[in-house]
Amino acid sequence: MDVVRGLFAPMVAAAMPYGKKTGLEIDWNNPASTISKLAVISQTPSEFDFPGSPWPTHFHHAGPFHDDQGREPVPFAWEKLNGRPLVYASLGKLVNGLDFIYKSTLAAIVRLPEVQLVISTGGYSSLDDLRDIPSNAIVVRAAPQIELLKRAALCITHAGLNTVLESLAQGVLMVAIPIGFDQPGIAARIAHHGVGEFLKLEELTPETLMQAINKVLSIPSCRCRAHYFQKVIERTRGLDRAADIIEEALCNAVKRRESQAHFVSGAIVTTSQD
C-alpha cells in the first residue's frame, strides 16, 4: 500500500486543491476513494480476463472503445509490402531509451526471411541509431496501425491494452514484451488465453524473440483462439455496451436520490404535524 501511495502522490497533490474547491469529500489516504461507486467500466472483454477474478458488482467488462473512424490518416508506402506474412511491431512510448528492443526485433527478423516486418518507433527513438535495417523490414516513425493489423499475421507489442485489443479485434496473434504499469498483467492474459507468448525484458534476445515468433505462428490453436476473440469483440460492441452501462448507472443514481429525497420530505412533514 505504501508503494501505491508513493506512485499516486504527485497526482493526489494536484487533485487535492480541485477537490477542496468543488466540495468533494474524499479520503485522500485511501487510494480507492476516488473510484466510482456507480460503475467502473473496463474495455477488456470478460472473456479476456482471468476466470474467477473477484470484481465488485459495479465493475463491468465491456469491449474495446475504438473503431476505424476518427483517426487522422497516416501516410504509408503500401507498395513496399511484398505479400509475405506481415509482422507488425508497435512498442509504445515507454521504449524511449530502450533501443535494444528495436535492435533485437530487427536482428530477429533477419533470421526470418519468410516474413516481412513493419516496425513503428512512435517518434521516440532515433531512426539514425537503427543501422543495418534488414531488407525484409520497414521502419517508420508512425504507422496506420489498424490498417496494418488488418493485414498482419502477428503483432510484436509492449502489451499496452489498446494495441492488444486492436490486435484481437483483427484476429492477430501476438508476442508481448511488457515494460511497465499494467503491461505484465496484460501479457499474462495473452499467454493464458493462447493468443500469443510473452518475453520478459531480461529474457529478450534476437534468438528468444525469433523462437517466440516461430512458436506462435506454428501453433494452429493460437490462430483459432485469436479468431475466437475477434468474434467476441465484434458481438460485444464495447462502445455501445459502455454507453448502456453509464446510462443505467446514472438512471439508478437519480432514482435513488429521488427516493431518498421523498423519504426525507415525508419525514419532515410527519415531524411538523407532530
KAPEVEN-V926621 format. One record per helix or strand of 3 or more residues. SS is the DSSP state (H for helix, E for strand). FROM is the first residue (numbers start at 1). LEN is the number of residues. Records with the same first field share a line. If there is no record, write none. Layout:
SS: FROM-LEN + FROM-LEN
This chain:
H: 2-21 + 46-3 + 78-3 + 93-3 + 99-12 + 127-3 + 145-5 + 161-9 + 183-10 + 201-3 + 206-13 + 220-17 + 238-36
E: 40-3 + 59-3 + 85-6 + 115-6 + 137-4 + 152-6 + 173-4 + 196-3
